[in-house]
Amino acid sequence: MQVWQRFKQARAEYGTLNLLLFALQRSIQRIAPTALFERLYVMRQPVASAASAPSRRGAAIDVIAPPPDDPRLTLITRLPGELAARFAQRAVCLCAVRQDELLGWLWFAEHRFKEFDYPLEFHLPPNSAWDFDVYVMPRARLGAAFPRLWDTAATRMRARGITHSFSIVSAFNPMSRTSHERLGATSLGSLMIIRLGSFQAVLTRRFGMPLRCSLRRDFRASVRLRTDR
């Protein structure tokens, strides 16, 4: 009975299809630990719906745009050369700091964005941005770090004429999707990513490409987004 209750709870949280796909991913990775089998939702949200930090909370938190050589950025990236690649794409990094203590960060880019973790390259419509790698340190998650970060990012985006922001959320992370929806985000569709050894594939019923695959390491499926979709 307890197993059935846990199954019903997981199905309610993930959805039946996503739960089955998640179970399949776990099974595949037991056999091939480096394999990737993941469903991603492409989310779109209006910048105007950005959260605002309360007037008193977060007063001691500053949000800065550090230069590429700021030593605090070494805490952010996980792959060799990724930091330089982000700035090469003219991505903007915002960091929430309190007395030089790094509390969290957020990145956004305009025009197009080449993913680091997935074989995807997103082409953005005018007046839009791609936000990614939003993270708040566990010790700061109950404070005002995230509202301060998002409010500052929204202010900077609006100053550039950006009205919408796009991002991707894993179907296997329902809490993240819920957090995006609380900010007014909606799903435009999903992408299935498969990586087995050197083989990579992207499947989708949206975005004009039912299947694209390659054996090349530098393969990127081009995804063109629209604000009116």
C-alpha positions as CSV (number, residue, x, y, z in Angstrom):
1,M,0.0,0.0,0.0
2,Q,2.8,2.4,0.8
3,V,4.4,1.7,-2.6
4,W,1.1,2.5,-4.3
5,Q,0.7,5.7,-2.3
6,R,4.2,6.8,-3.2
7,F,3.5,6.0,-6.9
8,K,0.3,8.1,-6.9
9,Q,2.1,11.0,-5.2
10,A,4.9,10.9,-7.7
11,R,2.4,10.6,-10.6
12,A,0.6,13.7,-9.3
13,E,3.9,15.6,-9.0
14,Y,5.5,14.6,-12.3
15,G,2.6,13.6,-14.5
16,T,2.3,10.0,-15.8
17,L,4.4,10.5,-19.0
18,N,7.2,12.3,-17.2
19,L,7.3,9.8,-14.4
20,L,7.6,7.0,-16.9
21,L,10.4,8.9,-18.8
22,F,12.2,9.6,-15.5
23,A,12.1,5.9,-14.6
24,L,13.4,5.1,-18.1
25,Q,16.2,7.6,-17.6
26,R,17.2,6.0,-14.3
27,S,17.3,2.6,-15.9
28,I,19.4,3.7,-18.8
29,Q,21.9,5.4,-16.6
30,R,22.4,2.3,-14.5
31,I,23.6,0.6,-17.6
32,A,25.4,3.6,-19.2
33,P,26.2,6.2,-16.5
34,T,27.2,8.9,-19.0
35,A,24.1,8.5,-21.1
36,L,21.6,11.4,-21.3
37,F,17.8,10.9,-21.7
38,E,15.9,14.0,-20.7
39,R,12.7,15.9,-21.5
40,L,13.0,19.7,-21.4
41,Y,10.2,22.3,-21.3
42,V,10.8,25.6,-23.1
43,M,9.3,28.2,-20.9
44,R,8.4,31.8,-21.7
45,Q,7.6,34.5,-19.2
46,P,6.8,38.2,-19.4
47,V,9.6,40.3,-17.9
48,A,6.9,42.6,-16.4
49,S,6.0,39.8,-14.0
50,A,9.3,40.0,-12.2
51,A,9.2,39.7,-8.4
52,S,10.1,42.7,-6.4
53,A,12.1,42.5,-3.2
54,P,10.3,43.9,-0.1
55,S,11.4,47.5,0.6
56,R,13.2,46.6,3.8
57,R,14.2,43.0,3.3
58,G,17.4,42.5,1.3
59,A,18.7,46.1,1.9
60,A,22.1,44.6,2.8
61,I,22.2,42.6,-0.5
62,D,23.9,44.2,-3.5
63,V,23.4,42.9,-7.0
64,I,26.4,43.4,-9.2
65,A,27.6,42.6,-12.7
66,P,31.1,41.2,-12.1
67,P,33.8,41.4,-14.8
68,P,35.0,38.1,-16.4
69,D,38.1,38.0,-14.2
70,D,36.2,38.3,-10.9
71,P,37.5,35.4,-8.7
72,R,34.0,34.8,-7.3
73,L,32.9,33.5,-10.7
74,T,35.0,30.4,-10.2
75,L,32.3,29.2,-7.9
76,I,29.7,29.3,-10.7
77,T,30.9,27.3,-13.6
78,R,31.4,23.5,-13.7
79,L,33.0,22.8,-17.0
80,P,36.5,24.0,-18.2
81,G,36.2,27.0,-20.5
82,E,32.5,27.4,-19.8
83,L,32.9,30.8,-18.2
84,A,34.8,32.3,-21.2
85,A,32.2,30.7,-23.5
86,R,29.4,32.4,-21.7
87,F,31.0,35.8,-21.9
88,A,31.9,35.2,-25.6
89,Q,28.1,34.9,-26.2
90,R,27.8,38.3,-24.6
91,A,25.8,36.9,-21.7
92,V,25.3,39.1,-18.7
93,C,26.1,37.8,-15.2
94,L,24.4,39.2,-12.1
95,C,25.5,38.2,-8.6
96,A,23.8,38.8,-5.3
97,V,26.4,39.6,-2.7
98,R,26.4,40.6,1.0
99,Q,29.6,42.1,2.3
100,D,31.5,40.3,-0.5
101,E,29.8,36.9,0.3
102,L,28.3,35.4,-2.9
103,L,24.7,34.5,-2.3
104,G,23.5,33.6,-5.8
105,W,23.7,34.4,-9.5
106,L,21.6,34.7,-12.6
107,W,22.7,35.0,-16.3
108,F,20.8,36.2,-19.4
109,A,21.7,36.6,-23.0
110,E,20.1,38.2,-26.1
111,H,19.7,37.2,-29.8
112,R,20.8,33.6,-29.5
113,F,22.2,31.2,-26.9
114,K,24.2,28.0,-27.3
115,E,23.5,25.5,-24.5
116,F,26.4,23.9,-22.6
117,D,24.7,20.9,-21.2
118,Y,22.5,20.0,-24.1
119,P,23.0,19.9,-27.9
120,L,20.8,22.9,-28.5
121,E,21.2,26.4,-29.9
122,F,18.3,28.8,-29.3
123,H,17.6,31.7,-31.7
124,L,15.5,34.4,-29.9
125,P,13.0,36.8,-31.3
126,P,13.4,40.6,-31.0
127,N,12.8,42.1,-27.6
128,S,13.5,38.9,-25.7
129,A,16.3,37.3,-23.7
130,W,17.4,33.8,-22.6
131,D,17.9,33.4,-18.8
132,F,19.8,30.5,-17.4
133,D,21.8,29.2,-14.5
134,V,19.7,30.8,-11.8
135,Y,21.1,29.7,-8.5
136,V,20.8,30.7,-4.8
137,M,23.1,29.3,-2.2
138,P,21.2,26.9,0.2
139,R,21.9,29.2,3.2
140,A,20.3,32.2,1.4
141,R,17.2,30.5,0.0
142,L,14.9,31.7,2.7
143,G,16.0,35.3,2.3
144,A,15.7,38.1,-0.3
145,A,18.5,37.0,-2.5
146,F,16.4,35.6,-5.3
147,P,13.8,38.5,-5.4
148,R,16.7,41.0,-5.5
149,L,18.4,39.1,-8.3
150,W,15.3,38.7,-10.4
151,D,14.1,42.3,-9.8
152,T,17.5,43.6,-10.9
153,A,17.6,41.4,-13.9
154,A,14.1,42.5,-14.9
155,T,15.0,46.1,-14.5
156,R,18.1,45.7,-16.8
157,M,16.1,43.7,-19.3
158,R,13.3,46.3,-19.5
159,A,16.0,49.0,-20.0
160,R,17.1,47.1,-23.1
161,G,13.6,46.8,-24.4
162,I,13.2,43.2,-23.5
163,T,9.6,42.1,-22.9
164,H,9.9,38.3,-22.6
165,S,12.4,35.9,-21.2
166,F,12.9,32.3,-22.3
167,S,14.5,29.3,-20.4
168,I,14.4,25.6,-20.2
169,V,13.2,23.4,-17.3
170,S,13.7,19.7,-16.9
171,A,10.5,17.7,-16.8
172,F,12.3,15.7,-14.1
173,N,12.4,18.8,-11.8
174,P,8.7,19.6,-11.2
175,M,9.6,22.1,-8.4
176,S,11.6,24.2,-10.8
177,R,8.7,24.3,-13.3
178,T,6.3,25.3,-10.5
179,S,8.7,28.1,-9.5
180,H,8.8,29.4,-13.1
181,E,5.0,29.2,-13.3
182,R,4.7,31.4,-10.2
183,L,6.6,34.1,-12.1
184,G,4.0,33.9,-14.9
185,A,5.9,31.4,-17.2
186,T,4.1,29.2,-19.6
187,S,5.4,26.2,-21.6
188,L,5.8,26.5,-25.3
189,G,6.5,22.8,-25.8
190,S,9.1,20.2,-25.0
191,L,12.3,18.7,-26.4
192,M,13.6,15.2,-25.8
193,I,17.4,14.9,-25.6
194,I,19.2,11.6,-26.1
195,R,23.0,11.1,-25.8
196,L,24.5,7.6,-26.0
197,G,28.2,7.7,-26.5
198,S,28.9,10.0,-29.4
199,F,25.4,9.8,-30.7
200,Q,23.1,12.8,-29.9
201,A,19.5,13.3,-30.9
202,V,16.8,16.0,-30.3
203,L,13.2,15.1,-30.8
204,T,10.2,17.4,-30.6
205,R,6.7,17.9,-32.1
206,R,7.2,21.7,-31.9
207,F,9.8,24.2,-33.2
208,G,9.8,22.8,-36.7
209,M,12.1,19.8,-36.2
210,P,10.7,16.4,-35.4
211,L,14.1,14.7,-35.2
212,R,17.7,15.9,-35.5
213,C,20.7,13.7,-34.7
214,S,24.4,13.5,-35.2
215,L,27.6,11.7,-34.2
216,R,29.6,15.0,-33.9
217,R,30.5,16.3,-30.5
218,D,29.8,19.9,-31.5
219,F,26.3,19.1,-32.8
220,R,23.7,21.7,-31.9
221,A,20.0,21.5,-33.0
222,S,18.8,25.0,-34.0
223,V,15.6,26.0,-32.2
224,R,13.9,29.2,-33.3
225,L,11.6,30.8,-30.7
226,R,8.7,33.2,-31.1
227,T,7.0,35.5,-28.5
228,D,3.6,34.9,-30.1
229,R,3.7,31.1,-30.2
